[in-house]
Amino acid sequence: MSEEIRIPIGLADITIGSGSGETPLEVEVQGDAAVLTVEPMTEAVDLYTMPHFDQLLVGWNVQLKIVLESESYEQIEAALPFINKYSAGSDNWLEDGKLFQRARDKALEITVHPADLPADNKTYDVTIFKAIATGTYERKYGKEVSKYEITFQALAKTLDYTEAGNFFQIGGY
């Protein structure tokens, strides 16, 4: 009996803010491979008479790292969610935001669609329901093409820990 084997090759179409009411950011040029990491977080259940009896799922550590080769204010805003964007006529600028902002208020939905699949085939799409950029924004000024990384961390969509589908989904509908 033969079964179809999928060998994923190539880049992905990445959409940041796909579930928000605003215009989503399409990542135009990937500078390197995007890396999705999904790690179940578990706690050991040890019984007095039987150690290593079980593992209890207590959360999910879901991260997406993308590497960008182009630069825009929208991409910098995605990398630094706590900054403010200003416009005055034809002038635009970004500025550090006020302190003690909540990350949940800035979290965005991210969709990753393998570029080797047709747009209407969502079989291997990954959706992170609420993601916030973490880490450092680092831009190099030199002769070579400047690439920079953005790492997104998934936040729980709801406070209901009994609900499935709180962090991510693989496949589409």
ZIGISUL-V326870 format. One record per pair of residues at least 12 apart in sequence whose C-alpha atoms are under 6 Angstrom apart, sorted by the first residue. I is the first residue (numbers start at 1). GAP is how many residues later the second one is. Records with the same first field share a line. If there is no record, write none. Layout:
I->GAP + GAP
This chain:
11->104
12->101 + 102 + 103
13->99 + 100 + 102
14->13 + 97 + 98
15->95 + 96
16->94
17->91 + 92 + 93
18->91 + 92
19->90
29->40
30->37 + 38 + 39
31->36 + 37 + 38
32->35
34->31 + 32
35->29 + 30
36->27 + 28
37->25 + 26
38->23 + 24
39->21 + 22
40->20
41->16 + 17 + 18 + 19
42->13 + 14 + 15 + 16
43->12 + 13
62->92
63->89 + 90
64->87 + 88
65->85 + 86
66->83 + 84
67->81 + 82
68->79 + 80
69->78
79->54 + 71
82->15
83->12 + 13 + 14
84->13
107->23 + 24 + 25
108->22 + 23
109->19 + 20 + 21
110->17 + 18
111->15 + 16
112->13 + 14
113->12
122->49 + 50
123->48 + 49
124->46 + 47
125->45 + 46
126->43 + 44
127->41 + 42
128->40
129->38 + 39
130->24 + 25 + 27
131->21 + 22 + 23 + 24
132->20 + 21
133->18 + 19
134->17 + 18
